[in-house]
Amino acid sequence: MHIPLLARLFLMLLTMLIPAAAVAGVNTLDELEKVYGDKACMTCHEKVHGEWQKSLHSKSVVHVLGGLRNFITFGLTRDWKKPVDKANLMRCMHCHAPLLEHASESLMADIGALIVAAFDGKEGAKKELSRLNVNCIVCHNTAAIVETNLRGQPKPGVYYGPTGKTTPAHGTEKSAAITTSAFCSRCHWLYTPPDGDTLYCNTLYGSYQDAYRSSGGAATCQDCHMKSKGRGHTFPGAYEPEMVREGISMDLHATGAILQPGKGIKTAVIIVGLMNNAGHRIPDG
C-alpha cells in the first residue's frame, strides 16, 4: 500500500522525536519498541532496513541465547550468587541490546526470565526477545558519538550519519566518528561496566589496532563489512562463506615419499598453510 509522503513524515515525527529522557525506565517491551523500535525507520529507509534485517545486528539477542542463558543460570545464579537485575544483565545487554538502558528493573527481570524460557524452547519467548536488537537508533543516536568527552552525549531526536543530510522527518547531524573503526569498538572490543570490571568477550578491535594498523593497514571495519561489494547494512562476518574466503587463503603442498626403504611403504607429506588476510585475528567474536 502506498503511503503519501506527508503521512510518512508525520508518522516519523510522531514515533521518532520523543525525547529519550521522557521515556526512561519503560516497563514493557511494547513501550520500549514503540519509542526505540526500528519500524518507523522503515517507512523512509526501506532498502537499508531490509539489509539490516538480514544482519546479525537485527538478531543480536536471539543469536546468542545459549551464552546469555549460561551467564544467567550458571554465572549469576549458581556461581556468583548475584541477582538477575539490570546492573548485571547490562553487562551483556550493553552491546547485545543497548536500548535496555532505558528499561525499568521490572522489565529487566522479565527479560532475564524470557532468555531462560527461550533457551528451554518455551513457545513465544524467542519471538518476544527478537524485538531486542542493535537497531537504527542504537547506531545513529544512542551510540553515534564515540568522543563523548569532547562532544557530549548524542542529542535526543537527532540522528547522526556520515553526511548529516537534512530531512523534515527528524533532526540530523554529521558524525565523522560513525565512519571510523573506533565507532565499532564500542561493542567489538573490551567493555568496562560501571563497577570497573573488564569484560573480554570480544577483542576484535584490539587485534585490529595491534596487528593490522600497527603493520600499516589502512582499511576500516566499514570498508570491508559495508562498502566492499555494496554490502551496506548487512554487516557480513565469519558466518558468511564469502567473508571467510576473503579473510583466509590456503596454500597446500603435497610430496610423495617412501618410508622404511626396502619395505616400500608409500606415503605423502602434506603441508597446509593458512594465511590471515583480514584486519584482525580469526576467529574472534
C-alpha positions as CSV (number, residue, x, y, z in Angstrom):
1,M,0.0,0.0,0.0
2,H,1.4,3.4,-1.0
3,I,1.7,5.9,1.9
4,P,1.6,9.6,0.9
5,L,4.9,11.4,1.7
6,L,3.3,13.8,4.2
7,A,1.7,10.9,6.1
8,R,5.0,9.1,6.2
9,L,6.8,12.2,7.5
10,F,4.0,12.7,10.1
11,L,4.4,9.1,11.3
12,M,8.2,9.6,11.6
13,L,7.8,12.8,13.6
14,L,5.3,11.1,16.0
15,T,7.4,8.0,16.6
16,M,11.0,9.2,16.4
17,L,11.2,12.6,18.0
18,I,10.1,11.8,21.5
19,P,12.9,12.9,23.8
20,A,14.8,9.9,25.3
21,A,14.8,11.3,28.8
22,A,11.0,11.5,28.8
23,V,10.6,7.7,28.4
24,A,13.4,6.4,30.6
25,G,12.5,3.4,32.8
26,V,10.0,1.8,30.4
27,N,8.2,-1.2,31.9
28,T,7.2,-3.3,28.9
29,L,8.7,-4.4,25.6
30,D,5.7,-2.8,23.9
31,E,6.7,0.6,25.4
32,L,10.3,0.1,24.5
33,E,9.6,-0.9,20.9
34,K,7.2,2.0,20.5
35,V,9.8,4.6,21.3
36,Y,13.1,2.9,20.4
37,G,12.0,0.4,17.7
38,D,13.0,0.3,14.1
39,K,9.6,0.2,12.4
40,A,9.4,4.0,11.9
41,C,12.7,4.0,10.1
42,M,11.5,1.5,7.6
43,T,9.0,4.0,6.1
44,C,11.7,6.1,4.6
45,H,14.7,3.8,4.7
46,E,13.2,0.6,3.3
47,K,16.3,-0.6,1.4
48,V,18.7,0.0,4.3
49,H,16.2,-1.5,6.8
50,G,15.9,-4.6,4.6
51,E,19.7,-5.0,4.6
52,W,19.8,-4.6,8.4
53,Q,17.1,-7.3,8.8
54,K,19.5,-9.8,7.2
55,S,22.3,-8.9,9.6
56,L,23.1,-10.4,13.0
57,H,22.7,-6.9,14.4
58,S,19.0,-7.5,14.0
59,K,19.3,-10.8,15.9
60,S,21.8,-9.7,18.5
61,V,19.9,-11.3,21.4
62,V,18.3,-14.4,19.9
63,H,21.5,-15.3,18.1
64,V,23.4,-15.7,21.4
65,L,20.7,-17.3,23.6
66,G,23.0,-20.0,24.8
67,G,25.6,-17.7,26.1
68,L,23.1,-15.4,27.7
69,R,21.2,-18.2,29.4
70,N,24.5,-19.7,30.7
71,F,25.5,-16.3,32.1
72,I,22.2,-16.1,34.0
73,T,21.8,-19.7,35.1
74,F,25.4,-20.8,35.8
75,G,27.1,-17.4,36.3
76,L,24.8,-15.1,38.1
77,T,22.5,-17.5,39.8
78,R,24.7,-20.6,40.6
79,D,28.3,-19.5,40.9
80,W,28.3,-15.8,41.8
81,K,25.1,-15.7,43.8
82,K,24.2,-12.4,42.3
83,P,20.7,-11.1,41.3
84,V,19.4,-11.2,37.8
85,D,18.9,-7.4,37.8
86,K,19.5,-4.5,35.4
87,A,23.1,-3.8,36.6
88,N,24.1,-7.4,36.0
89,L,22.2,-8.1,32.8
90,M,23.5,-4.9,31.2
91,R,27.0,-6.4,31.3
92,C,25.8,-8.3,28.3
93,M,23.0,-6.1,27.0
94,H,25.3,-3.0,26.8
95,C,26.2,-4.5,23.4
96,H,23.5,-7.0,22.6
97,A,20.5,-4.7,23.4
98,P,21.8,-1.3,24.3
99,L,18.3,0.3,24.4
100,L,17.6,-1.7,27.6
101,E,19.5,1.1,29.3
102,H,16.1,2.7,29.3
103,A,14.3,-0.3,30.8
104,S,13.0,-0.5,34.4
105,E,14.1,-3.1,36.9
106,S,10.8,-5.0,36.4
107,L,11.3,-5.2,32.7
108,M,14.9,-6.4,33.1
109,A,13.6,-9.2,35.4
110,D,11.2,-10.2,32.7
111,I,14.0,-10.2,30.1
112,G,16.1,-12.5,32.2
113,A,13.2,-14.9,32.6
114,L,12.5,-14.8,28.8
115,I,16.1,-15.7,28.0
116,V,15.9,-18.8,30.1
117,A,12.5,-19.7,28.7
118,A,13.5,-19.1,25.1
119,F,16.6,-21.4,25.5
120,D,14.3,-24.1,27.0
121,G,12.1,-23.8,24.0
122,K,9.1,-22.2,25.6
123,E,6.6,-21.1,23.0
124,G,6.6,-17.4,22.2
125,A,9.6,-16.5,24.3
126,K,12.1,-16.3,21.5
127,K,9.7,-14.2,19.4
128,E,9.4,-11.7,22.2
129,L,13.2,-11.5,22.6
130,S,13.6,-11.0,18.8
131,R,12.3,-7.5,19.4
132,L,15.6,-6.7,21.2
133,N,18.5,-5.9,18.9
134,V,21.1,-3.4,17.7
135,N,18.9,-1.3,15.5
136,C,19.0,2.0,13.7
137,I,18.5,4.2,16.8
138,V,21.4,2.4,18.6
139,C,24.0,3.2,15.9
140,H,22.6,6.5,14.7
141,N,21.7,8.0,18.0
142,T,22.5,6.4,21.4
143,A,25.9,5.2,20.3
144,A,26.6,7.6,17.5
145,I,29.3,9.7,19.1
146,V,32.3,8.0,20.4
147,E,34.2,11.1,21.6
148,T,31.6,11.9,24.3
149,N,34.3,13.6,26.4
150,L,34.7,16.2,23.7
151,R,31.2,16.5,22.2
152,G,28.9,15.2,25.0
153,Q,26.1,12.7,24.7
154,P,24.0,12.4,21.5
155,K,21.0,14.7,21.3
156,P,17.5,13.3,21.7
157,G,15.7,13.2,18.4
158,V,18.8,13.8,16.3
159,Y,20.2,11.1,14.1
160,Y,23.8,11.0,13.2
161,G,25.3,9.9,9.9
162,P,28.3,10.3,7.6
163,T,26.7,13.1,5.6
164,G,24.3,14.9,8.0
165,K,21.9,15.4,5.2
166,T,18.8,17.3,6.4
167,T,15.3,15.8,6.4
168,P,12.0,17.2,7.6
169,A,11.3,13.9,9.3
170,H,13.8,14.3,12.2
171,G,16.9,16.2,13.3
172,T,20.2,15.2,11.6
173,E,23.9,15.9,12.3
174,K,27.1,14.8,10.6
175,S,29.3,12.5,12.5
176,A,32.9,11.8,11.3
177,A,33.2,9.2,14.1
178,I,30.5,6.9,12.7
179,T,32.7,6.1,9.7
180,T,35.7,5.0,11.8
181,S,36.7,1.7,13.3
182,A,36.7,3.3,16.7
183,F,32.9,3.6,16.4
184,C,32.6,-0.2,16.1
185,S,34.9,-0.6,19.1
186,R,32.0,0.2,21.5
187,C,30.9,-3.4,21.2
188,H,33.6,-5.2,19.2
189,W,36.2,-4.7,21.9
190,L,36.5,-4.8,25.6
191,Y,33.7,-3.5,27.9
192,T,34.2,-1.9,31.3
193,P,30.9,-1.8,33.2
194,P,30.2,0.8,35.9
195,D,31.7,-1.5,38.6
196,G,35.1,-1.2,37.0
197,D,35.4,-4.8,35.8
198,T,36.8,-5.6,32.4
199,L,34.9,-8.0,30.1
200,Y,36.9,-9.8,27.5
201,C,34.0,-11.1,25.4
202,N,35.3,-9.6,22.2
203,T,38.8,-8.4,21.3
204,L,38.5,-7.7,17.5
205,Y,39.2,-4.0,17.7
206,G,42.3,-4.7,19.9
207,S,43.8,-7.1,17.3
208,Y,42.8,-4.7,14.5
209,Q,44.9,-1.9,16.2
210,D,47.7,-4.1,17.5
211,A,48.3,-6.4,14.5
212,Y,46.7,-4.7,11.5
213,R,47.0,-0.9,12.0
214,S,50.5,-1.2,13.6
215,S,51.7,-3.0,10.4
216,G,50.5,-0.3,8.1
217,G,46.9,-1.5,7.4
218,A,44.6,1.4,6.4
219,A,41.1,-0.2,5.8
220,T,38.4,0.4,8.4
221,C,35.7,-2.1,9.6
222,Q,33.2,-0.2,7.4
223,D,35.5,-0.6,4.3
224,C,35.3,-4.4,4.5
225,H,32.0,-5.1,6.1
226,M,29.9,-2.3,4.5
227,K,31.5,-0.6,1.5
228,S,33.1,-3.6,-0.2
229,K,30.8,-5.2,-2.8
230,G,27.9,-3.0,-1.7
231,R,27.3,-4.9,1.5
232,G,25.7,-2.0,3.2
233,H,23.9,-2.7,6.4
234,T,24.1,-6.5,6.2
235,F,27.5,-6.3,8.0
236,P,28.5,-9.9,7.0
237,G,31.0,-11.7,9.2
238,A,32.7,-15.1,9.6
239,Y,29.3,-16.9,9.3
240,E,29.2,-15.9,5.6
241,P,31.4,-18.2,3.4
242,E,32.3,-15.3,1.1
243,M,33.8,-13.4,4.0
244,V,35.8,-16.5,5.1
245,R,37.1,-16.9,1.5
246,E,38.2,-13.2,1.5
247,G,39.7,-13.4,5.0
248,I,41.6,-16.7,4.9
249,S,43.7,-18.0,2.0
250,M,45.2,-21.5,1.9
251,D,48.5,-22.8,0.4
252,L,48.9,-26.6,0.1
253,H,52.0,-28.6,-0.9
254,A,51.9,-32.4,-1.2
255,T,55.0,-34.6,-1.7
256,G,55.1,-38.3,-2.3
257,A,57.6,-40.3,-0.2
258,I,58.6,-43.9,0.6
259,L,59.0,-44.8,4.3
260,Q,61.3,-47.5,5.5
261,P,63.4,-48.3,2.4
262,G,63.1,-51.9,1.5
263,K,59.6,-52.2,2.6
264,G,58.3,-49.7,0.2
265,I,55.6,-48.0,2.3
266,K,54.2,-45.3,0.2
267,T,53.1,-42.1,1.9
268,A,52.7,-38.4,1.4
269,V,53.9,-35.4,3.2
270,I,51.2,-32.7,3.1
271,I,51.9,-29.1,4.3
272,V,48.9,-26.8,4.6
273,G,49.4,-23.1,5.2
274,L,46.6,-20.7,6.3
275,M,47.1,-17.0,5.7
276,N,45.0,-14.4,7.5
277,N,44.1,-11.6,5.1
278,A,41.6,-9.9,7.4
279,G,42.3,-6.8,9.5
280,H,42.0,-8.7,12.8
281,R,42.6,-12.1,14.3
282,I,40.5,-15.1,13.2
283,P,38.5,-16.5,14.9
284,D,37.0,-14.0,17.2
285,G,33.7,-12.6,18.2
